[in-house]
Amino acid sequence: MKTKWRIELWCWLFLLPTVALFVLFQGWPIAASFYYAMLDWSGLTSDSTFVGLRNFVDVAKDPYFWNAYKNSFKFMLGVVPLNLLVPLVLAVVLNRPRLKGASIYRTLIFLPVVTTTSIVGIIMVFIWGSDGAVNDALMKIGWLDTPINWLGDAKWSMFTVILISVWKNLGINMIYWLAGLQSIPKDLYEAAEVDGARGTKLFVYITIPLLLPIGAVILLLNVVNSLKVFDLIKTMTNGGPFFATDVVSTYIYRYAFSSEMGLPQLGYASAAGLFFAVTISILAIIQSVLNKRMKGRAQS
């Protein structure tokens, strides 16, 4: 028992720096947000007024918040399926041992992941602008007669942002799927081939079932990350045009740090953030429960 206690003590000592950093940069801001959400406070002065739950009520009554809330889920529903399917196809193709230059293809696909998102957004503004490379290419091949303002037209802006987000995160999701594919024992494929299974049957009856656990994790990561999108939309559209791409993150930024709405309202922005955090937490819990059930079924 004494030896076990010493081992646990050393473990906690090594974990202490991580725990301290988490409390300082994650725990404290979350706890402070609950307090700030009950204040009428700009964040710029020492004067603040306690208003209780009024900020939460005002957020719930604001149609612009619900527009941003709806757009967040619209973005998520557009991004997540593509972030699951397209990287899976690429991972299956690049996982073939006989494919020459697979490592080069993987590197090229992964490059956008290590590029700063805000830089990608700024560059894409020029590429997808009215006189950008996309319009120029589409007009040369005859798909367009007149240029489209991809980011300035409410009809196309969300579609464009979704497309660029999928391209930006293609590499990291491909790596997740590759890790899952390479964790499947080759003996299973060999045994199935002896029984006469080939091609599609191997993929449907062996690959897909064994990828489901890691697929659930990838799904959870993509759902949470897509609902937290900020930098890409901020640099490309700033929530426009006419709030067509305004998401909860840009809504919160507008009230907390920007002068667009007059004097910043840090208390109100904190309430909006907590309001949305509850939604993300509920989704994460639901997905965690479903993931455990899937693992239980797979083991049984």
C-alpha positions in Angstrom: 0.0 0.0 0.0 2.9 2.3 0.8 4.5 1.7 -2.5 1.2 2.2 -4.4 0.7 5.5 -2.5 4.2 6.7 -3.5 3.6 5.8 -7.2 0.3 7.7 -7.1 2.0 10.7 -5.5 4.6 10.8 -8.2 1.9 10.6 -10.9 0.1 13.6 -9.4 3.4 15.5 -9.2 4.0 15.0 -12.9 0.4 15.9 -13.6 0.5 19.0 -11.5 1.8 21.4 -14.2 -0.9 20.3 -16.6 -3.6 20.6 -14.0 -2.3 24.1 -13.0 -2.3 25.2 -16.7 -5.8 23.8 -17.2 -7.2 25.5 -14.2 -5.5 28.8 -15.1 -6.5 28.9 -18.8 -9.6 26.7 -18.9 -11.2 26.2 -15.5 -11.0 29.8 -14.3 -12.3 31.4 -17.5 -15.3 29.0 -17.5 -16.0 29.8 -13.8 -15.6 33.5 -14.4 -18.0 33.4 -17.3 -20.8 32.3 -15.0 -20.2 35.3 -12.9 -19.8 37.8 -15.8 -23.0 36.5 -17.3 -24.9 37.9 -14.4 -23.4 41.4 -14.8 -24.2 44.4 -16.9 -20.6 45.1 -17.7 -18.6 46.3 -20.7 -15.3 44.7 -19.5 -13.5 48.0 -19.9 -14.4 49.7 -16.6 -14.5 48.7 -13.0 -18.2 49.6 -12.8 -20.6 46.7 -13.1 -24.2 46.1 -12.1 -25.6 42.7 -11.0 -28.6 41.8 -13.2 -29.1 38.2 -12.4 -30.5 36.2 -15.3 -31.5 39.2 -17.3 -28.7 38.7 -19.8 -29.9 35.1 -20.5 -33.4 36.3 -21.0 -32.2 39.0 -23.4 -30.2 36.5 -25.4 -33.2 34.2 -25.7 -35.3 37.1 -27.0 -32.8 38.2 -29.6 -33.7 37.0 -33.2 -30.1 37.6 -34.3 -28.8 35.1 -31.7 -31.2 32.5 -33.0 -30.2 33.3 -36.6 -26.5 32.7 -35.5 -27.6 29.6 -33.6 -29.4 28.2 -36.7 -26.4 29.1 -39.0 -24.0 27.2 -36.6 -26.0 24.0 -37.1 -26.4 24.7 -40.8 -22.6 24.9 -41.0 -22.2 21.8 -38.9 -24.7 19.8 -41.0 -22.9 20.8 -44.2 -19.4 20.2 -42.9 -19.6 17.0 -40.8 -20.9 14.5 -43.5 -18.2 15.7 -46.0 -15.5 15.6 -43.2 -16.4 12.0 -42.6 -17.0 10.6 -46.1 -14.4 12.4 -48.3 -11.4 11.7 -46.0 -12.6 8.1 -45.6 -12.4 7.5 -49.3 -9.0 9.2 -49.5 -7.8 7.1 -46.6 -8.9 3.8 -48.2 -7.2 4.8 -51.5 -3.9 5.9 -49.8 -3.8 2.9 -47.5 -3.2 0.6 -50.4 0.4 -0.8 -50.0 0.9 -1.0 -53.8 0.1 2.7 -54.3 3.3 4.5 -55.4 3.9 8.0 -53.9 1.3 7.5 -51.1 3.4 9.4 -48.6 3.7 12.4 -51.0 -0.1 12.5 -51.6 -0.7 12.3 -47.8 1.7 15.2 -47.2 0.0 17.4 -49.9 -3.4 16.7 -48.5 -2.3 17.4 -45.0 -0.6 20.7 -45.8 -3.7 22.9 -45.3 -4.1 21.5 -41.8 -0.8 23.1 -40.6 -1.6 26.4 -42.3 -3.1 29.1 -40.0 -6.9 29.2 -40.5 -7.0 33.0 -40.6 -4.3 33.1 -43.3 -6.3 30.5 -45.3 -9.4 32.7 -44.9 -7.7 35.9 -46.1 -6.2 34.1 -49.2 -9.6 32.5 -50.0 -11.2 35.9 -50.1 -9.1 36.7 -53.1 -9.4 33.3 -54.8 -13.2 33.2 -54.4 -13.8 36.9 -55.0 -15.8 38.2 -58.0 -12.6 38.6 -60.0 -10.8 35.6 -58.4 -9.3 32.4 -59.8 -12.5 30.3 -59.2 -14.7 32.6 -61.3 -12.0 32.9 -63.9 -11.6 29.1 -64.2 -15.4 28.4 -64.3 -15.9 31.1 -67.0 -13.1 29.7 -69.2 -14.5 26.2 -69.2 -18.0 27.6 -69.9 -19.7 26.7 -66.6 -20.4 30.4 -65.9 -21.4 33.3 -68.1 -21.0 36.0 -65.5 -18.9 36.0 -62.3 -20.6 35.0 -59.0 -19.8 36.9 -55.8 -19.3 33.7 -53.8 -18.7 35.5 -50.4 -20.9 38.5 -51.0 -24.0 36.7 -52.1 -26.2 35.3 -49.3 -27.2 32.5 -51.6 -23.6 31.2 -52.0 -21.7 32.4 -49.0 -22.5 29.6 -46.5 -21.8 27.0 -49.3 -18.4 28.6 -50.0 -17.4 28.7 -46.3 -18.4 25.0 -45.9 -16.4 23.9 -48.9 -13.3 25.7 -47.8 -13.6 24.4 -44.2 -13.9 20.8 -45.6 -10.8 21.3 -47.7 -8.9 22.9 -44.8 -9.6 19.9 -42.4 -9.4 17.1 -45.0 -5.9 16.1 -44.0 -6.5 15.6 -40.3 -9.6 13.6 -40.8 -7.8 11.5 -43.4 -5.1 10.7 -40.8 -7.7 9.7 -38.2 -9.2 7.2 -40.7 -5.8 5.9 -41.8 -5.0 5.2 -38.1 -8.2 3.3 -37.9 -7.6 1.3 -41.1 -4.1 0.4 -40.1 -5.2 -0.9 -36.7 -7.4 -3.6 -38.3 -5.5 -6.9 -38.3 -4.6 -8.2 -41.7 -5.4 -11.7 -40.5 -9.1 -10.9 -40.7 -8.8 -9.9 -44.4 -6.8 -13.0 -45.2 -9.3 -15.3 -43.4 -12.2 -13.6 -45.2 -10.5 -14.0 -48.6 -10.0 -17.7 -47.9 -13.8 -17.9 -47.4 -14.3 -16.2 -50.8 -14.9 -12.6 -49.8 -13.5 -10.0 -52.1 -13.5 -6.2 -52.7 -16.7 -4.6 -51.6 -17.6 -7.4 -49.3 -14.4 -7.0 -47.3 -15.1 -3.3 -47.0 -18.7 -3.7 -45.9 -18.4 -6.7 -43.5 -14.9 -6.1 -42.0 -13.6 -2.6 -42.6 -16.8 -0.6 -41.8 -17.8 -2.5 -38.6 -14.3 -2.3 -37.2 -14.1 1.4 -38.1 -17.3 2.3 -36.2 -15.6 3.1 -32.8 -13.0 5.4 -34.3 -15.7 6.8 -36.6 -17.8 7.8 -33.6 -14.8 9.7 -32.1 -14.2 11.4 -35.5 -17.8 12.4 -35.6 -17.7 13.9 -32.1 -14.6 15.9 -32.8 -16.0 17.2 -36.1 -19.4 18.1 -34.6 -17.8 20.0 -31.7 -15.2 21.8 -33.8 -17.7 22.8 -36.5 -20.0 24.3 -33.9 -17.0 26.4 -32.5 -16.0 27.7 -35.9 -14.8 31.3 -35.8 -11.5 32.3 -37.5 -12.5 31.1 -41.0 -15.8 32.9 -41.0 -14.4 36.0 -39.3 -11.7 36.5 -41.9 -13.8 35.5 -45.0 -17.2 37.0 -44.4 -17.3 38.5 -40.9 -20.8 36.9 -40.5 -22.1 38.5 -43.7 -23.6 39.2 -46.1 -26.7 40.2 -44.2 -25.8 37.8 -41.3 -26.1 34.8 -43.7 -22.9 33.3 -42.3 -23.2 34.7 -38.8 -22.5 31.9 -36.3 -22.6 32.0 -32.5 -18.9 32.6 -32.2 -19.0 35.7 -34.4 -22.1 36.8 -32.6 -20.3 36.5 -29.2 -17.2 38.3 -30.6 -19.4 41.2 -31.9 -20.7 41.9 -28.4 -17.7 41.1 -26.3 -14.8 42.7 -28.2 -16.0 44.6 -31.2 -17.3 48.2 -31.4 -19.9 47.3 -34.0 -22.6 47.2 -31.4 -21.3 50.3 -29.5 -19.7 49.7 -26.1 -18.8 46.1 -25.6 -21.2 44.0 -23.5 -19.0 41.3 -21.9 -21.8 40.2 -19.5 -24.2 39.7 -22.4 -21.6 37.9 -24.5 -20.8 35.6 -21.6 -24.5 34.6 -21.3 -24.7 33.9 -25.0 -21.5 31.7 -24.8 -22.9 29.7 -21.9 -26.2 29.4 -23.6 -24.6 27.8 -26.6 -22.1 25.8 -24.4 -25.0 23.9 -22.9 -26.1 22.8 -26.4 -22.6 21.5 -27.3 -22.3 19.7 -23.9 -25.7 17.9 -24.5 -24.6 16.8 -28.0 -21.3 15.6 -26.6 -23.0 13.6 -23.8 -25.5 12.0 -26.3 -22.7 11.0 -28.6 -20.6 9.6 -25.7 -23.6 7.4 -24.7 -24.2 6.2 -28.2 -20.4 5.5 -28.6 -20.5 3.3 -25.4 -23.5 1.4 -26.7 -21.8 0.8 -30.1 -18.7 -0.5 -28.3 -20.9 -2.7 -26.1 -22.6 -4.2 -29.1 -19.3 -4.7 -31.0 -17.8 -6.6 -28.0 -21.0 -8.7 -27.6 
